[in-house]
Amino acid sequence: MSNVENPNHDPPATVDILQRVKPGREEAFEVVLTDLCEAAKSFEGHLGVNVFRPIDHANPEYRIVFKFDRISHLKQWETSAIRQKLLKRASHLTVSSSQVSIFTGLETWFTLPQQPGVPPPPRYKMMVISGITIYVLISLINLLIVPLIDPLPPFLRTFIVTLLMVAIMTYIAMPRMTKLFAGWLYPKSKH
């Protein structure tokens, strides 16, 4: 059975790319990057892209994060002719090949924009933080939202609660929880 036929094996995917640009070539790279981001939007399953521009202009490193609803859609984008063409244009502007990490599942909730390339924390830590967050959100939703939608049929109530929960977890709660517990999730390694 292929990934497309079995959605359990075709999870959402986030690809995290670190790319160093040749000093002085940032403006030309920005043009190619804009074209790349625009091209990605036209692909099925594209959920968005975030670009973190260099802080150190003597050593310009970009972090580009693409999100797709399924890994199969990410693969379609990665193997597309337009992406290959744009990457070829970008290769003349960059120092070396990019560092690419692909995350699926819970790992996509545990990303720190200010710490590019950091591997996700251990799964038990992700489970603890996710569990605490889900517990608090379910309690609040049951207290504040469920009474308002109680007259709706059960399947529709469940659908609304699920959409609300996923949206809050993805865009509000988990980014904040990840920052709040960053010291525990990503302890400084001892050398």
Secondary structure in CASP SS format (residue, H / E / C, confidence):
PFRMAT SS
TARGET T0000
AUTHOR 0000-0000-0000
METHOD secondary structure of the structure
MODEL  1
M C 1.00
S C 1.00
N C 1.00
V C 1.00
E C 1.00
N C 1.00
P H 1.00
N H 1.00
H H 1.00
D C 1.00
P C 1.00
P C 1.00
A E 1.00
T E 1.00
V E 1.00
D E 1.00
I E 1.00
L E 1.00
Q E 1.00
R E 1.00
V E 1.00
K C 1.00
P C 1.00
G C 1.00
R C 1.00
E H 1.00
E H 1.00
A H 1.00
F H 1.00
E H 1.00
V H 1.00
V H 1.00
L H 1.00
T H 1.00
D H 1.00
L H 1.00
C H 1.00
E H 1.00
A H 1.00
A H 1.00
K H 1.00
S C 1.00
F C 1.00
E C 1.00
G C 1.00
H E 1.00
L E 1.00
G E 1.00
V E 1.00
N E 1.00
V E 1.00
F E 1.00
R C 1.00
P C 1.00
I C 1.00
D C 1.00
H C 1.00
A C 1.00
N C 1.00
P C 1.00
E E 1.00
Y E 1.00
R E 1.00
I E 1.00
V E 1.00
F E 1.00
K E 1.00
F E 1.00
D C 1.00
R C 1.00
I H 1.00
S H 1.00
H H 1.00
L H 1.00
K H 1.00
Q H 1.00
W H 1.00
E H 1.00
T C 1.00
S C 1.00
A H 1.00
I H 1.00
R H 1.00
Q H 1.00
K H 1.00
L H 1.00
L H 1.00
K H 1.00
R H 1.00
A H 1.00
S H 1.00
H C 1.00
L C 1.00
T E 1.00
V C 1.00
S C 1.00
S C 1.00
S C 1.00
Q E 1.00
V E 1.00
S E 1.00
I E 1.00
F E 1.00
T E 1.00
G H 1.00
L H 1.00
E H 1.00
T H 1.00
W H 1.00
F C 1.00
T C 1.00
L C 1.00
P C 1.00
Q C 1.00
Q C 1.00
P C 1.00
G C 1.00
V C 1.00
P C 1.00
P C 1.00
P C 1.00
P C 1.00
R H 1.00
Y H 1.00
K H 1.00
M H 1.00
M H 1.00
V H 1.00
I H 1.00
S H 1.00
G H 1.00
I H 1.00
T H 1.00
I H 1.00
Y H 1.00
V H 1.00
L H 1.00
I H 1.00
S H 1.00
L H 1.00
I H 1.00
N H 1.00
L H 1.00
L H 1.00
I C 1.00
V H 1.00
P H 1.00
L H 1.00
I H 1.00
D C 1.00
P C 1.00
L C 1.00
P C 1.00
P H 1.00
F H 1.00
L H 1.00
R H 1.00
T H 1.00
F H 1.00
I H 1.00
V H 1.00
T H 1.00
L H 1.00
L H 1.00
M H 1.00
V H 1.00
A H 1.00
I H 1.00
M H 1.00
T H 1.00
Y H 1.00
I H 1.00
A H 1.00
M H 1.00
P H 1.00
R H 1.00
M H 1.00
T H 1.00
K H 1.00
L H 1.00
F C 1.00
A H 1.00
G H 1.00
W H 1.00
L H 1.00
Y C 1.00
P C 1.00
K C 1.00
S C 1.00
K C 1.00
H C 1.00
END
